[in-house]
Amino acid sequence: MVAIVLLMLIVLVGLPAFTGIMASMRVRAVSESLLSGVQMARTEAVRRNQPVSFHLDAEDGGGWSVLLVEDASVLQAKPASEGGTVNVQSDLGTTVTFNNLGQRLIPAGGVLTFSFTNPDVGECQPAGNIRCLSVTIEPGGQARLCDPQRSDPDPQAC
């Protein structure tokens, strides 16, 4: 009986940490999926020598599609259900269009940032237990995954 009680105490103490780890893994999976979709859109624009768009369905929690601008045909799509429930926010819009040189046409302006959180489970570090991530897309078309909690000169910093 004592062994069972001790085992239950260990499980109860470790459960919150395990929940945070699983939420962080979901955030990473969705952010890496979005990054690969953006990179695919850019590559297809260069390969096909025509504009290609990446569209994020932010309402869906991370679902996305890559479309030819010319006829809106879908080159690839991924539903959000494959990555789990994650909140995705964008500062300049949810559609990115690349030209035939791989440069970002839409939206114009500065760095586009997609931020990934999981507020249903907890808050982002340092206040919470979830490691939230961001995907940034430069005007030149370069996209990368970064951690907003890190600071320069760390290469993982945003």
C-alpha positions as a printed Julia matrix, in Angstrom:
158×3 Matrix{Float64}:
  0.0    0.0     0.0
  2.82   2.38    0.86
  4.46   1.77   -2.52
  1.22   2.52   -4.34
  0.72   5.76   -2.4
  4.3    6.84   -3.17
  3.82   6.04   -6.85
  0.63   8.1    -6.95
  2.41  11.06   -5.31
  5.21  10.89   -7.87
  2.68  10.81  -10.73
  0.74  13.76   -9.3
  3.91  15.83   -8.91
  5.16  15.0   -12.43
  1.86  15.51  -14.26
  2.05  19.35  -14.61
  5.59  19.15  -15.99
  4.52  16.47  -18.47
  1.56  18.61  -19.61
  3.89  21.57  -20.27
  6.28  19.38  -22.24
  3.47  18.01  -24.41
  2.08  21.53  -25.04
  5.56  22.76  -26.03
  5.93  19.81  -28.41
  2.59  20.68  -30.07
  3.7   24.3   -30.5
  6.98  23.14  -32.07
  5.22  20.68  -34.42
  2.79  23.3   -35.73
  5.48  25.98  -36.08
  7.81  23.61  -37.96
  4.92  22.59  -40.23
  4.15  26.23  -41.02
  7.84  26.94  -41.67
  8.05  24.03  -44.12
  4.9   25.29  -45.89
  6.37  28.8   -46.26
  9.65  27.38  -47.56
  7.77  25.17  -50.01
  5.79  28.17  -51.32
  8.99  30.14  -51.85
 10.7   27.21  -53.57
  7.71  26.58  -55.85
  7.6   30.27  -56.84
 11.23  30.09  -57.96
 10.84  26.66  -59.59
  7.68  27.57  -61.52
  8.87  31.12  -62.28
  5.53  32.55  -61.16
  3.95  33.92  -57.97
  2.92  31.39  -55.32
  1.01  32.16  -52.11
  1.09  30.63  -48.67
 -2.2   31.01  -46.78
 -2.55  30.39  -43.05
 -5.97  29.59  -41.65
 -5.4   31.27  -38.27
 -8.98  30.51  -37.18
 -8.27  26.82  -37.68
 -5.25  26.84  -35.36
 -2.4   26.29  -37.78
 -3.88  24.8   -40.95
 -2.29  26.14  -44.14
 -2.24  25.81  -47.91
  0.15  26.67  -50.76
 -1.57  28.04  -53.87
 -0.64  29.16  -57.35
 -1.64  32.81  -57.68
 -2.52  32.42  -61.37
 -5.42  29.98  -60.98
 -5.66  29.43  -57.17
 -4.89  25.73  -57.56
 -3.7   24.06  -54.36
 -0.16  22.68  -54.47
 -0.16  21.41  -50.89
 -2.35  21.78  -47.81
 -2.19  20.7   -44.21
 -5.13  20.76  -41.8
 -4.56  22.05  -38.29
 -5.87  18.82  -36.8
 -2.57  17.09  -37.6
 -0.63  19.3   -35.17
 -3.01  19.66  -32.26
 -4.6   22.77  -30.8
 -2.27  25.76  -31.05
 -3.04  29.48  -31.22
 -1.39  31.23  -34.21
 -1.23  35.02  -34.55
  0.25  37.12  -37.34
  1.26  40.76  -37.26
  0.97  41.57  -41.01
 -1.7   39.18  -42.28
 -2.22  35.5   -43.0
 -1.26  35.35  -46.68
  2.29  35.55  -47.99
  2.98  35.74  -51.71
  6.42  35.1   -53.2
  7.55  36.23  -56.65
  9.61  34.23  -59.16
 12.83  35.35  -57.41
 11.67  34.05  -54.02
 11.09  37.54  -52.61
  8.04  38.39  -50.55
  5.51  40.46  -52.53
  2.59  40.45  -50.08
  2.51  41.75  -47.43
  4.85  44.61  -48.2
  6.92  46.15  -45.47
  8.93  44.82  -42.58
  9.42  41.39  -41.11
  6.28  39.22  -41.0
  5.96  37.23  -37.76
  3.72  34.25  -37.0
  3.57  33.66  -33.22
  2.61  30.26  -31.78
  1.17  29.76  -28.29
 -0.98  27.22  -26.47
 -3.06  29.29  -24.0
 -5.45  26.41  -23.26
 -2.66  24.63  -21.39
 -0.58  27.49  -19.95
  1.41  30.65  -20.49
  4.63  31.16  -22.41
  7.98  31.17  -20.65
  9.32  32.84  -18.52
  6.0   33.3   -16.65
  4.58  29.93  -17.72
  5.73  26.44  -18.57
  5.32  26.45  -22.37
  8.09  27.29  -24.83
  6.37  29.47  -27.42
  7.97  29.99  -30.84
  7.75  32.33  -33.83
  8.32  32.05  -37.58
  9.7   35.19  -39.2
  9.68  35.97  -42.93
 11.98  38.72  -44.17
 11.06  40.97  -47.14
 13.71  39.11  -49.15
 11.8   35.84  -48.54
 14.05  34.19  -45.95
 11.99  32.32  -43.34
 13.22  30.95  -40.02
 12.0   29.53  -36.73
 13.0   31.49  -33.62
 12.39  31.74  -29.88
 11.09  35.15  -28.7
 12.43  34.53  -25.16
 16.04  34.41  -26.32
 18.09  37.54  -26.94
 20.99  38.48  -29.22
 23.59  37.15  -29.96
 21.84  33.77  -29.57
 21.2   32.43  -33.12
 17.77  31.13  -32.0
 16.65  34.66  -30.98
 14.01  36.49  -33.02
